[in-house]
Amino acid sequence: MTATVPIPKPKGDPFIGNLRAIDGDAPIQSFMRMAKMLGPIFQLEVLGSPIVFVGSQALIDEVSDESRFHKPAAGPLRNTSNFAGDVLFTPRTDEPN
């Protein structure tokens, strides 16, 4: 059994989370600084929503491996493909596109 390790995240503020850690004038540079400090995968919480960042090609390859993830089209998205066709959020795992 493999032990899981929590994704690192900086300490945040009540309600706004890590919003102040992001430089509004240079957000990408903020994320790059945090990646140097926290590692190639880290998490921010912004206004109660967690956001996970990956910053290495190896991790991007890992999270992009479609053979390891199920793609459900649930709720309103299930019906969207009937009129919108194959777009970013409508495909299901069993669809070749």
C-alpha atoms as one frame of an Amber mdcrd trajectory, in Angstrom:
protein
   0.000   0.000   0.000   1.334   3.423  -0.953   1.165   6.197   1.601  -0.420
   9.418   0.456   1.161  12.774   1.125  -0.949  15.939   1.292  -0.376  18.431
  -1.517   1.620  21.348  -0.058  -0.110  24.689   0.306   0.831  28.004   1.855
  -0.945  29.286   4.924  -3.893  31.434   3.929  -6.228  34.007   5.377  -9.777
  33.374   6.598 -12.399  33.631   3.836 -10.005  34.718   1.037  -7.531  31.843
   1.447  -4.382  32.425  -0.604  -5.717  35.292  -2.716  -3.152  37.760  -1.335
  -0.307  35.436  -2.382  -1.117  36.075  -6.059   0.375  39.248  -7.536  -2.392
  40.773  -9.673   0.175  42.440 -11.938   2.265  39.281 -12.435   0.207  36.198
 -11.508   2.320  33.708 -13.496   5.465  34.874 -11.720   3.619  34.402  -8.398
   2.851  30.795  -9.305   6.464  30.224 -10.368   7.739  31.570  -7.016   5.324
  29.332  -5.126   6.447  26.313  -7.182  10.067  27.032  -6.224   9.056  27.310
  -2.586   6.473  24.486  -2.359   7.571  22.081  -5.102   6.289  21.050  -8.522
   2.771  20.346  -7.256   1.018  22.679  -4.847  -2.437  23.821  -3.897  -3.968
  27.226  -3.318  -7.330  27.997  -1.844  -9.059  31.016  -3.314 -12.393  32.126
  -1.858 -13.087  28.624  -0.551 -12.173  26.763  -3.760  -9.049  24.581  -3.895
  -6.886  24.890  -7.035  -4.064  22.417  -7.702  -1.067  23.530  -9.787   1.410
  21.201 -11.478   4.702  22.614 -12.669   6.701  19.873 -14.328   6.335  18.022
 -17.610   6.350  14.687 -15.773   3.391  15.730 -13.606   1.522  17.172 -16.588
   2.009  13.859 -18.413   0.735  12.034 -15.320  -2.464  14.065 -14.903  -3.106
  14.047 -18.671  -3.053  10.248 -18.974  -6.648   9.640 -20.072  -6.310   5.881
 -19.599  -6.233   6.410 -15.823  -9.220   8.743 -15.397 -12.962   8.485 -15.970
 -14.604  11.384 -17.813 -18.218  11.626 -16.707 -20.602  13.954 -18.508 -23.181
  14.461 -15.796 -26.091  16.801 -15.221 -26.607  19.501 -17.864 -23.407  18.475
 -19.687 -24.952  15.121 -20.521 -27.532  16.861 -22.734 -25.167  19.509 -24.098
 -23.442  17.091 -26.480 -26.790  16.473 -28.226 -26.774  19.971 -29.717 -23.154
  21.178 -29.234 -21.391  18.039 -30.441 -17.961  17.047 -29.162 -16.617  20.034
 -27.283 -14.194  20.289 -24.380 -16.581  19.400 -21.533 -19.062  17.031 -23.202
 -17.140  13.829 -24.128 -17.535  10.731 -21.996 -14.891   8.056 -21.430 -16.573
   5.695 -23.912 -16.529   8.242 -26.782 -13.531   8.011 -29.151 -13.233  11.787
 -29.678
